[in-house]
Amino acid sequence: MRSASQLGLGEEAVVGIPVDGDHRMDPVALERAIARDLAQGLRPLAVVATAGTTDFGAIDPLAASAGAARAAGAWFHVDAAYGCGLLASPTRRHLLDGIELADSVTVDFHKSFFQPIGSSALLVRDGARFAHITHHADYLNPGRDPASPNQVDKSLQTTRRFDALKLWVTLRSVGHEALGAMFDTTLDLAADAGRQVAACPGLALAAPVHLGMVVFRYEPELDPGPWARGEAPGPAAVDELNDAIRGALYRSGEAMVAATTVAGRRHLKLTLLNPRTTSADVAGILAGIVRHGRALTPAEVTA
């Protein structure tokens, strides 16, 4: 939405596509949406798929999305800000099959490549496409000598930090194999965290764990603790309870847990990106969530 607004297209130019039970874009729904636009005389400008959604780490069907975009003559873009680290994974690289069909890809190296914040890139299949953002200024690109560097032909910004150096040094000193193994470690940990949540009384997963995100919430009705002995709170009260648990954890200094909203209901979220985090660390956080959930009274939740 924000990108469409910045481009001057307006938010109404963005057409949302329904997702399946695993929170991945439905390719059939995508084709139908494109067909509706074409029937109304509208031209689909681009199809944007995601490789690692913010909440669930879901990966859209990239090959099918690329096929739909090609058939409509639309640009195919993949937002791989989080999932780009799969390219270095020795065991999960296949999850990005179809990304090679993209016209452009965005990556955030400060996520699954473990770089300092701000290390991102836009990759395009055809470098000539950067001509659309090239701007001539005598003080920046005064000559037409191809041997002279052009400082403004690959970015809207003119002054930039040398963030690429951080990634280059990491790849040269650590190697992509080690980076891939580190990312795999975090994904294995997330899968284990999902199993811990499923086995923990009082906690309920919101969706299967795809990559490194675990979305769940404390459900008093599932907990044999104090809440189960009284009247079951309604959905709104459970929403407030989960926000209260998050606040209590933060104030206690035990953990900082993220939150999100799924189908109108508040949930807690773990995003696991540190390969040194252990299963015991996760177990401690989950135990703290249940402990605070049991300790909070209805009056404290609604206060």
SULCORHU-V580700 format. One record per residue. N is the residue number from 1. RES is the residue in one letter. SS is DSSP state (@ for helix, = for strand, . for the rest). PSI is psi in whole degrees, -180 to 180 (* if undefined). D_CENTER is the distance of its C-alpha to the mean C-alpha in Angstrom with 2 decimals. Layout:
# SULCORHU-V580700
n:res:ss:psi:d_center
N:RES:SS:PSI:D_CENTER
N:RES:SS:PSI:D_CENTER
This chain:
# SULCORHU-V580700
n:res:ss:psi:d_center
1:M:.:-49:15.67
2:R:@:-41:16.08
3:S:@:-41:16.31
4:A:@:-39:18.87
5:S:@:-42:20.81
6:Q:@:-30:20.94
7:L:.:-6:22.26
8:G:.:8:24.88
9:L:.:-29:23.97
10:G:.:149:23.28
11:E:@:-27:20.67
12:E:@:-13:22.98
13:A:@:-14:22.35
14:V:.:127:18.87
15:V:.:115:19.27
16:G:.:140:16.72
17:I:.:132:16.86
18:P:.:156:17.18
19:V:=:165:15.11
20:D:.:-170:16.80
21:G:.:-17:17.14
22:D:.:15:14.11
23:H:.:28:11.88
24:R:.:148:12.09
25:M:=:134:13.85
26:D:.:112:17.57
27:P:@:-31:19.38
28:V:@:-43:22.67
29:A:@:-36:21.48
30:L:@:-47:20.21
31:E:@:-38:23.69
32:R:@:-40:25.41
33:A:@:-41:23.67
34:I:@:-42:24.64
35:A:@:-40:28.13
36:R:@:-43:28.53
37:D:@:-46:27.75
38:L:@:-38:30.16
39:A:@:-26:32.78
40:Q:.:7:32.65
41:G:.:16:33.15
42:L:.:147:29.65
43:R:.:118:27.94
44:P:.:122:24.25
45:L:.:-44:23.06
46:A:=:152:19.75
47:V:=:125:17.40
48:V:=:117:13.69
49:A:=:159:11.59
50:T:=:135:7.94
51:A:=:82:7.59
52:G:.:78:4.65
53:T:.:156:3.43
54:T:.:-44:2.64
55:D:.:-44:6.02
56:F:.:-7:7.07
57:G:.:20:5.46
58:A:.:145:7.84
59:I:=:118:9.28
60:D:.:156:11.56
61:P:.:97:15.19
62:L:@:-45:15.31
63:A:@:-44:19.10
64:A:@:-39:20.02
65:S:@:-40:17.95
66:A:@:-41:19.65
67:G:@:-42:22.96
68:A:@:-39:22.67
69:A:@:-44:21.90
70:R:@:-44:24.82
71:A:@:-30:27.15
72:A:@:-1:26.59
73:G:.:28:26.91
74:A:.:155:23.49
75:W:=:142:21.18
76:F:=:116:18.24
77:H:=:141:15.07
78:V:=:122:11.91
79:D:=:98:8.72
80:A:=:35:7.96
81:A:.:-42:6.76
82:Y:.:-46:5.21
83:G:@:-3:7.39
84:C:@:-26:10.36
85:G:@:-18:11.88
86:L:@:-23:12.92
87:L:@:-27:15.52
88:A:@:-5:17.33
89:S:.:131:17.22
90:P:.:-13:20.74
91:T:.:-18:19.90
92:R:.:11:16.62
93:R:@:-31:16.87
94:H:@:-18:18.03
95:L:@:-19:14.69
96:L:@:15:14.09
97:D:.:129:17.56
98:G:.:-16:17.97
99:I:@:-24:15.80
100:E:@:-11:19.24
101:L:@:-5:20.25
102:A:.:147:17.99
103:D:.:-29:19.90
104:S:=:153:17.18
105:V:=:136:13.90
106:T:=:139:11.79
107:V:=:145:10.78
108:D:=:102:10.18
109:F:@:-18:12.79
110:H:@:5:12.56
111:K:@:-92:9.62
112:S:@:2:10.57
113:F:.:6:13.91
114:F:.:37:14.92
115:Q:.:163:16.27
116:P:.:154:17.32
117:I:.:143:15.20
118:G:.:2:15.72
119:S:.:95:15.76
120:S:=:167:14.01
121:A:=:151:15.54
122:L:=:120:16.11
123:L:=:137:17.79
124:V:=:148:20.25
125:R:.:-42:22.42
126:D:.:111:25.53
127:G:@:-23:26.14
128:A:@:-19:28.69
129:R:@:-21:26.00
130:F:@:-13:25.70
131:A:@:-24:29.18
132:H:@:-23:27.79
133:I:@:6:26.75
134:T:.:134:29.76
135:H:.:135:32.10
136:H:.:132:35.58
137:A:.:132:37.07
138:D:.:-31:40.20
139:Y:.:-9:39.03
140:L:.:-48:35.77
141:N:.:71:36.75
142:P:.:-28:40.52
143:G:.:171:41.58
144:R:.:14:40.91
145:D:.:119:41.56
146:P:.:-19:38.82
147:A:.:-16:39.33
148:S:.:134:38.35
149:P:.:140:34.71
150:N:.:119:32.99
151:Q:.:-8:30.72
152:V:.:31:29.19
153:D:.:6:28.53
154:K:.:12:24.86
155:S:.:150:23.33
156:L:.:-23:23.99
157:Q:.:150:24.60
158:T:.:-47:27.91
159:T:.:123:27.69
160:R:.:153:24.79
161:R:.:157:24.42
162:F:.:61:24.85
163:D:.:-26:21.33
164:A:@:-27:21.78
165:L:@:-38:24.49
166:K:@:-46:22.23
167:L:@:-41:20.32
168:W:@:-45:23.72
169:V:@:-41:25.37
170:T:@:-46:22.73
171:L:@:-37:22.98
172:R:@:-35:26.77
173:S:@:-36:27.27
174:V:.:-45:24.73
175:G:.:148:24.04
176:H:@:-26:21.14
177:E:@:-45:22.48
178:A:@:-39:22.15
179:L:@:-43:18.62
180:G:@:-40:17.70
181:A:@:-37:19.66
182:M:@:-43:17.95
183:F:@:-42:14.46
184:D:@:-38:16.24
185:T:@:-42:17.72
186:T:@:-34:14.56
187:L:@:-38:13.52
188:D:@:-40:17.13
189:L:@:-41:17.05
190:A:@:-41:14.16
191:A:@:-42:16.26
192:D:@:-40:19.24
193:A:@:-38:17.74
194:G:@:-41:17.13
195:R:@:-37:20.78
196:Q:@:-42:21.94
197:V:@:-46:20.50
198:A:@:-29:22.13
199:A:@:-6:25.37
200:C:.:121:25.50
201:P:.:128:27.85
202:G:.:-13:26.38
203:L:=:144:22.67
204:A:=:128:20.92
205:L:=:143:17.61
206:A:.:-24:15.79
207:A:.:160:14.43
208:P:.:150:14.74
209:V:.:120:12.64
210:H:.:-54:10.89
211:L:.:-110:9.38
212:G:.:8:9.29
213:M:=:136:8.46
214:V:=:112:11.77
215:V:=:127:12.42
216:F:=:178:16.17
217:R:=:161:19.08
218:Y:=:124:22.69
219:E:.:106:25.08
220:P:@:-35:28.69
221:E:@:-22:30.22
222:L:@:-3:28.83
223:D:.:125:30.20
224:P:.:8:33.91
225:G:.:-159:34.06
226:P:@:-36:35.71
227:W:@:-34:33.66
228:A:@:-17:34.77
229:R:@:-11:38.40
230:G:.:-167:38.18
231:E:.:132:37.19
232:A:.:130:33.63
233:P:.:154:31.59
234:G:.:173:30.18
235:P:@:-42:26.51
236:A:@:-39:26.56
237:A:@:-36:28.13
238:V:@:-37:25.53
239:D:@:-48:22.82
240:E:@:-36:24.93
241:L:@:-44:25.51
242:N:@:-38:21.88
243:D:@:-37:21.52
244:A:@:-39:24.86
245:I:@:-45:23.83
246:R:@:-44:20.90
247:G:@:-39:23.44
248:A:@:-41:26.01
249:L:@:-43:23.87
250:Y:@:-46:23.09
251:R:@:-31:26.78
252:S:@:-16:27.99
253:G:.:6:26.06
254:E:.:-43:24.90
255:A:.:157:21.15
256:M:.:110:18.46
257:V:.:135:16.15
258:A:=:171:13.34
259:A:=:156:13.80
260:T:=:171:12.45
261:T:=:127:14.49
262:V:=:120:14.61
263:A:.:40:17.53
264:G:.:0:19.14
265:R:=:141:19.23
266:R:=:137:17.95
267:H:=:161:16.05
268:L:=:156:15.29
269:K:=:133:12.19
270:L:=:130:12.24
271:T:=:109:9.58
272:L:.:111:11.88
273:L:.:6:11.99
274:N:.:112:15.75
275:P:.:-10:17.86
276:R:.:-8:20.81
277:T:.:141:19.59
278:T:.:166:21.85
279:S:@:-35:22.14
280:A:@:-36:24.80
281:D:@:-45:22.53
282:V:@:-44:20.23
283:A:@:-39:23.44
284:G:@:-40:24.75
285:I:@:-45:21.84
286:L:@:-40:22.11
287:A:@:-38:25.87
288:G:@:-38:25.59
289:I:@:-46:23.57
290:V:@:-40:26.30
291:R:@:-46:29.03
292:H:@:-35:28.03
293:G:@:-38:27.53
294:R:@:-30:31.07
295:A:@:-29:32.51
296:L:.:133:31.42
297:T:.:160:34.07
298:P:@:-37:33.64
299:A:@:-38:35.35
300:E:@:-34:32.93
301:V:@:-41:29.90
302:T:@:-1:31.32
303:A:.:*:32.86
